[in-house]
Amino acid sequence: VLNSGKNAFVKFFAPWCGHSAALAPDWDQLSAHFHRHPQLVVAKVDCTAHRQLCSNLRVESYPTFRFFTDTTGDLGAGYGGARDFAGFRRFAEDHILQGC
């Protein structure tokens, strides 16, 4: 994702986290919605399987949502909007894809 040349919207999660599990259907719907988008990758990272990556990115709670563009730097930028498909989609369209 980081070397794809695309913007990325990433959910960092832990499988044992109830909040992460509850949001999975909305995140999967977002991923399907943007599946073939030429400028955006929607991804998820299991922090129990990728501990070093999550540590390097300073992920401290689950789920954590970050977006990465050419202007956000290596740690990306946090997402604090609505935690449902409509909120995620609106944010991606209004902020991440803006100027692409």
PEVENFEN-V872382 format. One record per backbone hydrogen bond with DSSP energy under -1.0 kcal/mol. CO is the residue of the C=O (numbers start at 1). NH is the residue of the N-H. If there is no record, write none. Layout:
<<CO | NH> <CO | NH>>
This chain:
<<1 | 4> <7 | 41> <8 | 68> <9 | 43> <10 | 66> <11 | 45> <12 | 64> <13 | 47> <14 | 17> <17 | 21> <18 | 22> <19 | 23> <23 | 27> <24 | 28> <25 | 29> <26 | 30> <27 | 31> <28 | 32> <29 | 33> <30 | 34> <32 | 35> <34 | 37> <39 | 7> <41 | 9> <43 | 11> <45 | 13> <46 | 49> <46 | 50> <50 | 54> <51 | 55> <52 | 56> <53 | 57> <54 | 59> <55 | 58> <64 | 12> <65 | 79> <66 | 10> <67 | 77> <68 | 8> <73 | 76> <77 | 67> <82 | 84> <84 | 88> <85 | 89> <86 | 90> <87 | 91> <88 | 92> <89 | 93> <90 | 94> <91 | 95> <91 | 96> <92 | 97> <97 | 100>>
